[in-house]
Amino acid sequence: MQIEANIAEADIGMITAHMPVTFTVDAYPNDVFDGTVEQIRLSPTEEQNVVMYTVVIQVDNSSRKLLPGMTASVDIKIQEALDVLTLPAMALQYKPSGAVKAQMETQKIADLGPTQAVVYHFKNKKLEPVIIEKGLADLTNVEIKSGLSEGDSVILEAKEKGRRK
Protein backbone atom coordinates (compact mmCIF):
# COMPACT_ATOMS: atom_id res chain seq x y z
CA MET A 1 0.00 0.00 0.00
CA GLN A 2 1.13 3.58 -0.46
CA ILE A 3 0.37 7.06 0.83
CA GLU A 4 0.55 10.09 -1.39
CA ALA A 5 1.48 13.00 0.90
CA ASN A 6 1.48 16.64 -0.18
CA ILE A 7 4.64 18.43 0.97
CA ALA A 8 5.09 22.20 0.72
CA GLU A 9 7.81 23.66 -1.50
CA ALA A 10 9.52 25.13 1.59
CA ASP A 11 9.97 21.62 3.04
CA ILE A 12 10.53 19.44 -0.02
CA GLY A 13 14.28 20.16 -0.15
CA MET A 14 14.75 18.21 3.08
CA ILE A 15 13.02 15.06 1.80
CA THR A 16 14.89 12.24 0.06
CA ALA A 17 14.04 8.67 -0.91
CA HIS A 18 14.34 5.99 1.77
CA MET A 19 13.63 8.35 4.71
CA PRO A 20 11.65 6.73 7.53
CA VAL A 21 8.05 7.85 8.01
CA THR A 22 5.54 7.42 10.83
CA PHE A 23 1.86 8.23 10.50
CA THR A 24 -1.51 7.90 12.13
CA VAL A 25 -5.04 7.60 10.74
CA ASP A 26 -8.26 8.77 12.36
CA ALA A 27 -9.70 5.24 12.43
CA TYR A 28 -6.88 4.08 14.76
CA PRO A 29 -5.75 7.20 16.68
CA ASN A 30 -3.62 5.22 19.15
CA ASP A 31 -1.75 3.23 16.51
CA VAL A 32 1.41 4.56 14.86
CA PHE A 33 2.24 3.06 11.47
CA ASP A 34 5.59 3.00 9.68
CA GLY A 35 6.57 3.63 6.11
CA THR A 36 9.41 4.75 3.86
CA VAL A 37 9.66 7.57 1.32
CA GLU A 38 9.71 5.87 -2.06
CA GLN A 39 9.42 8.71 -4.56
CA ILE A 40 9.16 12.49 -4.90
CA ARG A 41 7.03 13.34 -7.89
CA LEU A 42 8.26 16.23 -10.01
CA SER A 43 4.84 17.58 -11.00
CA PRO A 44 3.85 20.15 -8.39
CA THR A 45 0.36 21.46 -7.72
CA GLU A 46 -0.67 24.77 -6.21
CA GLU A 47 -3.02 24.97 -3.23
CA GLN A 48 -3.91 28.42 -1.84
CA ASN A 49 -0.77 29.97 -3.38
CA VAL A 50 1.46 27.23 -1.92
CA VAL A 51 3.38 24.95 -4.28
CA MET A 52 2.98 21.33 -3.16
CA TYR A 53 4.87 18.20 -4.24
CA THR A 54 3.52 14.67 -3.96
CA VAL A 55 5.70 12.31 -1.94
CA VAL A 56 4.91 8.62 -2.33
CA ILE A 57 5.35 6.64 0.90
CA GLN A 58 5.49 2.84 0.85
CA VAL A 59 3.58 1.24 3.72
CA ASP A 60 3.37 -2.32 5.04
CA ASN A 61 -0.32 -3.12 5.49
CA SER A 62 -0.03 -6.74 6.57
CA SER A 63 -2.37 -5.95 9.48
CA ARG A 64 -5.07 -5.01 6.92
CA LYS A 65 -6.12 -2.07 9.14
CA LEU A 66 -5.39 0.56 6.50
CA LEU A 67 -7.98 1.14 3.80
CA PRO A 68 -7.85 3.20 0.59
CA GLY A 69 -8.99 6.79 1.08
CA MET A 70 -8.05 7.08 4.77
CA THR A 71 -6.53 10.41 5.77
CA ALA A 72 -3.04 10.04 7.20
CA SER A 73 -1.15 12.50 9.40
CA VAL A 74 2.45 11.97 8.29
CA ASP A 75 5.77 12.67 10.03
CA ILE A 76 8.94 12.27 7.98
CA LYS A 77 12.09 11.88 10.07
CA ILE A 78 14.55 14.42 8.65
CA GLN A 79 17.13 14.27 11.45
CA GLU A 80 17.41 12.62 14.82
CA ALA A 81 19.24 13.42 18.03
CA LEU A 82 19.42 10.79 20.77
CA ASP A 83 20.30 11.22 24.45
CA VAL A 84 20.37 15.03 24.33
CA LEU A 85 19.17 17.73 26.70
CA THR A 86 15.85 19.16 25.52
CA LEU A 87 13.64 22.02 26.59
CA PRO A 88 9.97 22.69 25.84
CA ALA A 89 9.86 25.09 22.89
CA MET A 90 7.51 27.39 24.79
CA ALA A 91 10.39 28.33 27.12
CA LEU A 92 11.87 30.29 24.21
CA GLN A 93 8.66 32.34 23.97
CA TYR A 94 8.66 33.60 27.58
CA LYS A 95 9.55 37.28 27.98
CA PRO A 96 9.47 38.87 31.45
CA SER A 97 7.38 41.99 31.95
CA GLY A 98 8.97 45.40 32.43
CA ALA A 99 8.38 45.18 36.21
CA VAL A 100 10.16 41.84 36.41
CA LYS A 101 13.03 43.04 34.20
CA ALA A 102 13.49 46.09 36.46
CA GLN A 103 14.18 43.76 39.40
CA MET A 104 16.72 41.67 37.50
CA GLU A 105 20.41 42.42 37.79
CA THR A 106 21.47 41.88 34.20
CA GLN A 107 23.41 43.56 31.48
CA LYS A 108 21.96 44.05 28.03
CA ILE A 109 22.11 40.92 25.90
CA ALA A 110 24.04 41.39 22.68
CA ASP A 111 22.68 40.37 19.29
CA LEU A 112 22.04 36.66 19.13
CA GLY A 113 23.21 34.33 16.41
CA PRO A 114 20.73 32.25 14.40
CA THR A 115 21.23 29.20 16.63
CA GLN A 116 21.04 31.13 19.89
CA ALA A 117 18.09 32.09 22.09
CA VAL A 118 17.46 33.51 25.54
CA VAL A 119 15.64 31.59 28.25
CA TYR A 120 15.12 32.60 31.86
CA HIS A 121 15.96 30.45 34.83
CA PHE A 122 16.33 30.73 38.58
CA LYS A 123 19.83 30.89 40.00
CA ASN A 124 20.54 31.80 43.62
CA LYS A 125 16.83 32.63 44.05
CA LYS A 126 16.98 35.22 41.25
CA LEU A 127 15.60 35.22 37.75
CA GLU A 128 18.42 35.39 35.21
CA PRO A 129 18.55 35.33 31.42
CA VAL A 130 20.69 32.62 29.87
CA ILE A 131 21.89 32.48 26.28
CA ILE A 132 21.53 28.96 24.96
CA GLU A 133 22.81 27.28 21.82
CA LYS A 134 19.95 25.43 20.07
CA GLY A 135 20.22 22.20 18.14
CA LEU A 136 17.45 20.24 16.46
CA ALA A 137 13.86 21.28 17.13
CA ASP A 138 10.36 20.13 16.42
CA LEU A 139 7.03 21.74 17.29
CA THR A 140 7.31 20.66 20.92
CA ASN A 141 10.96 20.50 22.02
CA VAL A 142 14.32 22.12 21.32
CA GLU A 143 17.71 20.45 21.74
CA ILE A 144 20.02 22.44 24.05
CA LYS A 145 23.67 22.22 23.00
CA SER A 146 25.00 24.65 25.62
CA GLY A 147 23.93 27.20 28.20
CA LEU A 148 21.88 24.93 30.46
CA SER A 149 22.49 21.76 32.41
CA GLU A 150 20.15 18.94 33.31
CA GLY A 151 18.07 19.97 36.33
CA ASP A 152 18.17 23.74 35.70
CA SER A 153 14.81 25.42 36.38
CA VAL A 154 13.51 27.33 33.38
CA ILE A 155 10.48 29.62 33.16
CA LEU A 156 7.82 28.45 30.72
CA GLU A 157 5.18 31.01 31.64
CA ALA A 158 4.37 33.23 34.59
CA LYS A 159 1.31 34.83 36.08
CA GLU A 160 2.12 38.17 37.59
CA LYS A 161 0.66 39.07 40.95
CA GLY A 162 -2.40 41.27 40.67
CA ARG A 163 -2.88 40.74 36.90
CA ARG A 164 -5.78 38.83 35.40
CA LYS A 165 -5.81 37.11 32.07
PyRosetta script that sets phi, psi and omega in degrees:
from pyrosetta import init, pose_from_sequence

init()
pose = pose_from_sequence("MQIEANIAEADIGMITAHMPVTFTVDAYPNDVFDGTVEQIRLSPTEEQNVVMYTVVIQVDNSSRKLLPGMTASVDIKIQEALDVLTLPAMALQYKPSGAVKAQMETQKIADLGPTQAVVYHFKNKKLEPVIIEKGLADLTNVEIKSGLSEGDSVILEAKEKGRRK")
pose.set_psi(1, 158.0)
pose.set_omega(1, 178.7)
pose.set_phi(2, -139.2)
pose.set_psi(2, 156.5)
pose.set_omega(2, 173.7)
pose.set_phi(3, -113.3)
pose.set_psi(3, 139.0)
pose.set_omega(3, 171.9)
pose.set_phi(4, -109.5)
pose.set_psi(4, 105.6)
pose.set_omega(4, -176.6)
pose.set_phi(5, -101.0)
pose.set_psi(5, 138.7)
pose.set_omega(5, 175.7)
pose.set_phi(6, -91.6)
pose.set_psi(6, 123.0)
pose.set_omega(6, -178.2)
pose.set_phi(7, -118.5)
pose.set_psi(7, 131.9)
pose.set_omega(7, -178.5)
pose.set_phi(8, -66.2)
pose.set_psi(8, 150.8)
pose.set_omega(8, 179.2)
pose.set_phi(9, -54.0)
pose.set_psi(9, -37.4)
pose.set_omega(9, -178.8)
pose.set_phi(10, -64.5)
pose.set_psi(10, -24.4)
pose.set_omega(10, -176.6)
pose.set_phi(11, -104.7)
pose.set_psi(11, -18.0)
pose.set_omega(11, -170.8)
pose.set_phi(12, -63.0)
pose.set_psi(12, -28.2)
pose.set_omega(12, -179.3)
pose.set_phi(13, -65.0)
pose.set_psi(13, -16.8)
pose.set_omega(13, 179.4)
pose.set_phi(14, -91.1)
pose.set_psi(14, -9.7)
pose.set_omega(14, -174.0)
pose.set_phi(15, -95.8)
pose.set_psi(15, 133.9)
pose.set_omega(15, 174.1)
pose.set_phi(16, -136.0)
pose.set_psi(16, 162.6)
pose.set_omega(16, 177.6)
pose.set_phi(17, -60.5)
pose.set_psi(17, 149.6)
pose.set_omega(17, 175.6)
pose.set_phi(18, 78.2)
pose.set_psi(18, 5.7)
pose.set_omega(18, 176.5)
pose.set_phi(19, -70.9)
pose.set_psi(19, 143.1)
pose.set_omega(19, 177.8)
pose.set_phi(20, -73.8)
pose.set_psi(20, 146.3)
pose.set_omega(20, -177.8)
pose.set_phi(21, -132.1)
pose.set_psi(21, 140.7)
pose.set_omega(21, 168.0)
pose.set_phi(22, -121.8)
pose.set_psi(22, 151.6)
pose.set_omega(22, 179.6)
pose.set_phi(23, -156.5)
pose.set_psi(23, 161.2)
pose.set_omega(23, 175.1)
pose.set_phi(24, -126.9)
pose.set_psi(24, 160.7)
pose.set_omega(24, 173.7)
pose.set_phi(25, -129.2)
pose.set_psi(25, 151.5)
pose.set_omega(25, -176.6)
pose.set_phi(26, -60.3)
pose.set_psi(26, -31.7)
pose.set_omega(26, -177.7)
pose.set_phi(27, -65.8)
pose.set_psi(27, -27.4)
pose.set_omega(27, -179.3)
pose.set_phi(28, -133.7)
pose.set_psi(28, 71.6)
pose.set_omega(28, -172.5)
pose.set_phi(29, -63.9)
pose.set_psi(29, -20.8)
pose.set_omega(29, -179.2)
pose.set_phi(30, -95.3)
pose.set_psi(30, -2.8)
pose.set_omega(30, 179.9)
pose.set_phi(31, -100.9)
pose.set_psi(31, 135.5)
pose.set_omega(31, 175.0)
pose.set_phi(32, -110.7)
pose.set_psi(32, 126.1)
pose.set_omega(32, -178.2)
pose.set_phi(33, -104.8)
pose.set_psi(33, 156.2)
pose.set_omega(33, -179.2)
pose.set_phi(34, -114.1)
pose.set_psi(34, 153.0)
pose.set_omega(34, 176.1)
pose.set_phi(35, -158.1)
pose.set_psi(35, -175.8)
pose.set_omega(35, -179.0)
pose.set_phi(36, -141.9)
pose.set_psi(36, 136.6)
pose.set_omega(36, 175.8)
pose.set_phi(37, -63.7)
pose.set_psi(37, 124.8)
pose.set_omega(37, -179.7)
pose.set_phi(38, -103.8)
pose.set_psi(38, -38.3)
pose.set_omega(38, -172.5)
pose.set_phi(39, -155.8)
pose.set_psi(39, 146.4)
pose.set_omega(39, 170.6)
pose.set_phi(40, -113.9)
pose.set_psi(40, 115.1)
pose.set_omega(40, -177.9)
pose.set_phi(41, -78.5)
pose.set_psi(41, 141.0)
pose.set_omega(41, -173.3)
pose.set_phi(42, -96.7)
pose.set_psi(42, 23.1)
pose.set_omega(42, 178.0)
pose.set_phi(43, -119.3)
pose.set_psi(43, 91.3)
pose.set_omega(43, -175.8)
pose.set_phi(44, -72.4)
pose.set_psi(44, 159.1)
pose.set_omega(44, 172.3)
pose.set_phi(45, -121.8)
pose.set_psi(45, 166.9)
pose.set_omega(45, 178.2)
pose.set_phi(46, -121.5)
pose.set_psi(46, 126.7)
pose.set_omega(46, 178.9)
pose.set_phi(47, -127.5)
pose.set_psi(47, 115.3)
pose.set_omega(47, 180.0)
pose.set_phi(48, 51.1)
pose.set_psi(48, 50.0)
pose.set_omega(48, 178.4)
pose.set_phi(49, 65.9)
pose.set_psi(49, 18.1)
pose.set_omega(49, 176.6)
pose.set_phi(50, -116.3)
pose.set_psi(50, 125.9)
pose.set_omega(50, 177.7)
pose.set_phi(51, -78.6)
pose.set_psi(51, 127.4)
pose.set_omega(51, -176.9)
pose.set_phi(52, -121.2)
pose.set_psi(52, 141.8)
pose.set_omega(52, 176.3)
pose.set_phi(53, -114.5)
pose.set_psi(53, 143.4)
pose.set_omega(53, 177.1)
pose.set_phi(54, -87.2)
pose.set_psi(54, 127.4)
pose.set_omega(54, 176.0)
pose.set_phi(55, -112.9)
pose.set_psi(55, 123.0)
pose.set_omega(55, -179.6)
pose.set_phi(56, -91.1)
pose.set_psi(56, 125.9)
pose.set_omega(56, -177.6)
pose.set_phi(57, -116.4)
pose.set_psi(57, 123.9)
pose.set_omega(57, 178.4)
pose.set_phi(58, -83.7)
pose.set_psi(58, 133.8)
pose.set_omega(58, -174.0)
pose.set_phi(59, -130.5)
pose.set_psi(59, 137.5)
pose.set_omega(59, 172.9)
pose.set_phi(60, -84.8)
pose.set_psi(60, 120.4)
pose.set_omega(60, -179.9)
pose.set_phi(61, -117.3)
pose.set_psi(61, 39.0)
pose.set_omega(61, -179.6)
pose.set_phi(62, -64.3)
pose.set_psi(62, -21.9)
pose.set_omega(62, 177.7)
pose.set_phi(63, -76.5)
pose.set_psi(63, -14.1)
pose.set_omega(63, 179.8)
pose.set_phi(64, 61.8)
pose.set_psi(64, 20.0)
pose.set_omega(64, 177.4)
pose.set_phi(65, -78.4)
pose.set_psi(65, -32.6)
pose.set_omega(65, -175.3)
pose.set_phi(66, -83.6)
pose.set_psi(66, 135.0)
pose.set_omega(66, -178.7)
pose.set_phi(67, -123.1)
pose.set_psi(67, 151.2)
pose.set_omega(67, 177.8)
pose.set_phi(68, -57.2)
pose.set_psi(68, 140.7)
pose.set_omega(68, 177.5)
pose.set_phi(69, 90.8)
pose.set_psi(69, -8.9)
pose.set_omega(69, 177.9)
pose.set_phi(70, -67.2)
pose.set_psi(70, 144.5)
pose.set_omega(70, 177.1)
pose.set_phi(71, -87.0)
pose.set_psi(71, 127.7)
pose.set_omega(71, -178.5)
pose.set_phi(72, -111.7)
pose.set_psi(72, 138.4)
pose.set_omega(72, 170.5)
pose.set_phi(73, -99.5)
pose.set_psi(73, 112.5)
pose.set_omega(73, -167.6)
pose.set_phi(74, -105.1)
pose.set_psi(74, 137.7)
pose.set_omega(74, 170.6)
pose.set_phi(75, -122.1)
pose.set_psi(75, 122.7)
pose.set_omega(75, 177.0)
pose.set_phi(76, -104.7)
pose.set_psi(76, 124.8)
pose.set_omega(76, -177.8)
pose.set_phi(77, -78.7)
pose.set_psi(77, 108.1)
pose.set_omega(77, -178.8)
pose.set_phi(78, -85.6)
pose.set_psi(78, -48.1)
pose.set_omega(78, 178.5)
pose.set_phi(79, -142.7)
pose.set_psi(79, 165.0)
pose.set_omega(79, -179.5)
pose.set_phi(80, -145.5)
pose.set_psi(80, 139.1)
pose.set_omega(80, 174.7)
pose.set_phi(81, -128.0)
pose.set_psi(81, 124.7)
pose.set_omega(81, -178.4)
pose.set_phi(82, -109.4)
pose.set_psi(82, 147.4)
pose.set_omega(82, 176.8)
pose.set_phi(83, 52.6)
pose.set_psi(83, 52.5)
pose.set_omega(83, 178.7)
pose.set_phi(84, -121.5)
pose.set_psi(84, 159.1)
pose.set_omega(84, 175.4)
pose.set_phi(85, -76.7)
pose.set_psi(85, 128.8)
pose.set_omega(85, 179.0)
pose.set_phi(86, -125.0)
pose.set_psi(86, 162.4)
pose.set_omega(86, -178.5)
pose.set_phi(87, -139.3)
pose.set_psi(87, 141.4)
pose.set_omega(87, 174.8)
pose.set_phi(88, -58.6)
pose.set_psi(88, 135.1)
pose.set_omega(88, -177.2)
pose.set_phi(89, -58.8)
pose.set_psi(89, -28.0)
pose.set_omega(89, -178.8)
pose.set_phi(90, -66.3)
pose.set_psi(90, -18.1)
pose.set_omega(90, 176.5)
pose.set_phi(91, -65.0)
pose.set_psi(91, -26.9)
pose.set_omega(91, 178.9)
pose.set_phi(92, -76.9)
pose.set_psi(92, -13.9)
pose.set_omega(92, -179.5)
pose.set_phi(93, -90.1)
pose.set_psi(93, -18.9)
pose.set_omega(93, -176.5)
pose.set_phi(94, -68.0)
pose.set_psi(94, 130.2)
pose.set_omega(94, 174.3)
pose.set_phi(95, -131.0)
pose.set_psi(95, 123.4)
pose.set_omega(95, -179.6)
pose.set_phi(96, -67.4)
pose.set_psi(96, 151.5)
pose.set_omega(96, 178.6)
pose.set_phi(97, -70.7)
pose.set_psi(97, 168.8)
pose.set_omega(97, 178.5)
pose.set_phi(98, -58.8)
pose.set_psi(98, -38.5)
pose.set_omega(98, 179.9)
pose.set_phi(99, -64.9)
pose.set_psi(99, -40.1)
pose.set_omega(99, 179.0)
pose.set_phi(100, -69.9)
pose.set_psi(100, -42.8)
pose.set_omega(100, 178.9)
pose.set_phi(101, -60.5)
pose.set_psi(101, -36.1)
pose.set_omega(101, -179.4)
pose.set_phi(102, -63.5)
pose.set_psi(102, -27.5)
pose.set_omega(102, 180.0)
pose.set_phi(103, -87.5)
pose.set_psi(103, -9.8)
pose.set_omega(103, -178.2)
pose.set_phi(104, -86.2)
pose.set_psi(104, 141.1)
pose.set_omega(104, 176.7)
pose.set_phi(105, -97.7)
pose.set_psi(105, 86.7)
pose.set_omega(105, -177.4)
pose.set_phi(106, -138.7)
pose.set_psi(106, 155.3)
pose.set_omega(106, 171.1)
pose.set_phi(107, -93.9)
pose.set_psi(107, 163.3)
pose.set_omega(107, -179.8)
pose.set_phi(108, -62.6)
pose.set_psi(108, 138.1)
pose.set_omega(108, 179.7)
pose.set_phi(109, -85.5)
pose.set_psi(109, 128.4)
pose.set_omega(109, 179.8)
pose.set_phi(110, -67.4)
pose.set_psi(110, 171.7)
pose.set_omega(110, 177.4)
pose.set_phi(111, -55.9)
pose.set_psi(111, 138.3)
pose.set_omega(111, -178.5)
pose.set_phi(112, -95.2)
pose.set_psi(112, 147.4)
pose.set_omega(112, 174.6)
pose.set_phi(113, -76.0)
pose.set_psi(113, 171.0)
pose.set_omega(113, -176.4)
pose.set_phi(114, -65.8)
pose.set_psi(114, -21.2)
pose.set_omega(114, 179.2)
pose.set_phi(115, -105.2)
pose.set_psi(115, 13.9)
pose.set_omega(115, -180.0)
pose.set_phi(116, -111.3)
pose.set_psi(116, 156.6)
pose.set_omega(116, 175.9)
pose.set_phi(117, -153.6)
pose.set_psi(117, 166.2)
pose.set_omega(117, 177.0)
pose.set_phi(118, -112.3)
pose.set_psi(118, 130.9)
pose.set_omega(118, 170.7)
pose.set_phi(119, -124.2)
pose.set_psi(119, 164.1)
pose.set_omega(119, -177.7)
pose.set_phi(120, -118.8)
pose.set_psi(120, 132.3)
pose.set_omega(120, 178.0)
pose.set_phi(121, -138.1)
pose.set_psi(121, 166.9)
pose.set_omega(121, 179.1)
pose.set_phi(122, -91.8)
pose.set_psi(122, 130.2)
pose.set_omega(122, 175.5)
pose.set_phi(123, -141.2)
pose.set_psi(123, 126.7)
pose.set_omega(123, -177.1)
pose.set_phi(124, 53.1)
pose.set_psi(124, 43.2)
pose.set_omega(124, 178.0)
pose.set_phi(125, 62.2)
pose.set_psi(125, 23.7)
pose.set_omega(125, 177.6)
pose.set_phi(126, -129.8)
pose.set_psi(126, 147.8)
pose.set_omega(126, 176.3)
pose.set_phi(127, -82.0)
pose.set_psi(127, 126.4)
pose.set_omega(127, -178.2)
pose.set_phi(128, -133.4)
pose.set_psi(128, 141.2)
pose.set_omega(128, 173.4)
pose.set_phi(129, -78.3)
pose.set_psi(129, 145.8)
pose.set_omega(129, 178.8)
pose.set_phi(130, -133.2)
pose.set_psi(130, 130.2)
pose.set_omega(130, 175.1)
pose.set_phi(131, -85.8)
pose.set_psi(131, 124.7)
pose.set_omega(131, 179.5)
pose.set_phi(132, -112.6)
pose.set_psi(132, 156.8)
pose.set_omega(132, 172.8)
pose.set_phi(133, -103.5)
pose.set_psi(133, 120.4)
pose.set_omega(133, -177.1)
pose.set_phi(134, -89.5)
pose.set_psi(134, 150.2)
pose.set_omega(134, 172.8)
pose.set_phi(135, -114.8)
pose.set_psi(135, -133.4)
pose.set_omega(135, 179.3)
pose.set_phi(136, -66.4)
pose.set_psi(136, 152.4)
pose.set_omega(136, 179.5)
pose.set_phi(137, -146.4)
pose.set_psi(137, 151.8)
pose.set_omega(137, 169.4)
pose.set_phi(138, -127.3)
pose.set_psi(138, -162.5)
pose.set_omega(138, -177.7)
pose.set_phi(139, -73.5)
pose.set_psi(139, -13.8)
pose.set_omega(139, -174.5)
pose.set_phi(140, -112.4)
pose.set_psi(140, -42.0)
pose.set_omega(140, -172.6)
pose.set_phi(141, -129.3)
pose.set_psi(141, 157.7)
pose.set_omega(141, 177.3)
pose.set_phi(142, -127.6)
pose.set_psi(142, 133.6)
pose.set_omega(142, 174.8)
pose.set_phi(143, -74.1)
pose.set_psi(143, 135.4)
pose.set_omega(143, 178.4)
pose.set_phi(144, -107.1)
pose.set_psi(144, 113.9)
pose.set_omega(144, 179.6)
pose.set_phi(145, -86.4)
pose.set_psi(145, -33.2)
pose.set_omega(145, 177.5)
pose.set_phi(146, -160.1)
pose.set_psi(146, 161.7)
pose.set_omega(146, 177.2)
pose.set_phi(147, 109.5)
pose.set_psi(147, -28.7)
pose.set_omega(147, 179.0)
pose.set_phi(148, -131.3)
pose.set_psi(148, 157.6)
pose.set_omega(148, 175.3)
pose.set_phi(149, -121.0)
pose.set_psi(149, 159.6)
pose.set_omega(149, 177.3)
pose.set_phi(150, -57.2)
pose.set_psi(150, 133.4)
pose.set_omega(150, 179.3)
pose.set_phi(151, 96.3)
pose.set_psi(151, -12.3)
pose.set_omega(151, 176.9)
pose.set_phi(152, -63.9)
pose.set_psi(152, 140.0)
pose.set_omega(152, 177.5)
pose.set_phi(153, -88.3)
pose.set_psi(153, 125.9)
pose.set_omega(153, -177.4)
pose.set_phi(154, -123.2)
pose.set_psi(154, 141.0)
pose.set_omega(154, 179.6)
pose.set_phi(155, -79.3)
pose.set_psi(155, 127.8)
pose.set_omega(155, 174.4)
pose.set_phi(156, -98.3)
pose.set_psi(156, -42.5)
pose.set_omega(156, 176.5)
pose.set_phi(157, -160.5)
pose.set_psi(157, 160.5)
pose.set_omega(157, -179.1)
pose.set_phi(158, -144.2)
pose.set_psi(158, 144.3)
pose.set_omega(158, 174.1)
pose.set_phi(159, -108.2)
pose.set_psi(159, 119.4)
pose.set_omega(159, -178.0)
pose.set_phi(160, -79.3)
pose.set_psi(160, 145.6)
pose.set_omega(160, 179.6)
pose.set_phi(161, -61.3)
pose.set_psi(161, 132.4)
pose.set_omega(161, 176.0)
pose.set_phi(162, 84.8)
pose.set_psi(162, -7.6)
pose.set_omega(162, 179.4)
pose.set_phi(163, -101.3)
pose.set_psi(163, 143.5)
pose.set_omega(163, 175.4)
pose.set_phi(164, -112.8)
pose.set_psi(164, 150.0)
pose.set_omega(164, 176.7)
pose.set_phi(165, -89.0)
pose.dump_pdb("model.pdb")
